[in-house]
């Protein structure tokens, strides 16, 4: 299953902060990382047929 939007954003920002050359840009990216880390993780549910866990939209369309 694919990663949640929060996990994807954290990954991209973590990569961006290591590549940013400007100190102000690094500070802004680190601030964004801190804000996103405080957001709640998306709700995951369990498939009643096979027990697989995932995001609501993913479980709704997965094949058991």
C-alpha positions as CSV (number, residue, x, y, z in Angstrom):
1,X,0.0,0.0,0.0
2,X,1.2,3.5,-0.7
3,X,2.2,5.9,2.1
4,X,-0.1,8.4,3.6
5,X,0.0,12.0,2.4
6,X,1.6,12.9,5.8
7,X,4.4,10.3,5.4
8,X,5.0,11.5,1.8
9,X,5.2,15.1,2.9
10,X,7.6,14.3,5.8
11,X,9.9,12.3,3.4
12,X,10.0,15.1,0.8
13,X,10.7,17.8,3.3
14,X,13.4,15.8,5.0
15,X,15.1,15.4,1.6
16,X,14.6,19.1,0.8
17,X,16.2,20.3,4.1
18,X,19.3,18.3,3.3
19,X,19.5,19.8,-0.2
20,X,18.7,23.4,0.6
21,X,21.8,25.6,0.4
22,X,20.3,28.8,1.8
23,X,20.1,29.0,5.6
24,X,16.8,30.8,5.5
25,X,15.3,28.1,3.2
26,X,16.5,25.4,5.5
27,X,14.9,27.1,8.5
28,X,11.6,27.4,6.6
29,X,11.7,23.7,5.6
30,X,12.5,22.7,9.2
31,X,9.6,24.8,10.4
32,X,7.3,23.0,7.9
33,X,8.6,19.6,9.1
34,X,7.8,20.6,12.7
35,X,4.2,21.6,11.7
36,X,3.5,18.5,9.7
37,X,4.9,16.2,12.5
38,X,2.3,17.7,14.8
39,X,-0.6,16.7,12.5
40,X,-2.5,13.6,13.3
41,X,-1.9,10.4,11.3
42,X,-4.7,9.5,9.0
43,X,-7.2,6.9,10.3
44,X,-6.5,3.3,9.2
45,X,-9.1,0.6,9.1
46,X,-9.0,-3.2,8.9
47,X,-10.6,-5.2,6.1
48,X,-13.3,-7.3,7.5
49,X,-12.5,-10.1,5.0
50,X,-8.8,-10.5,5.2
51,X,-7.6,-8.4,8.1
52,X,-5.3,-6.1,6.0
53,X,-4.9,-2.6,7.5
54,X,-4.7,0.6,5.5
55,X,-6.2,3.9,4.7
56,X,-10.0,4.0,4.2
57,X,-9.7,4.6,0.5
58,X,-7.1,2.0,0.0
59,X,-9.0,-0.8,1.9
60,X,-12.2,0.1,0.0
61,X,-10.5,-0.8,-3.4
62,X,-7.9,-3.5,-2.5
63,X,-8.2,-7.1,-3.5
64,X,-8.2,-9.6,-0.7
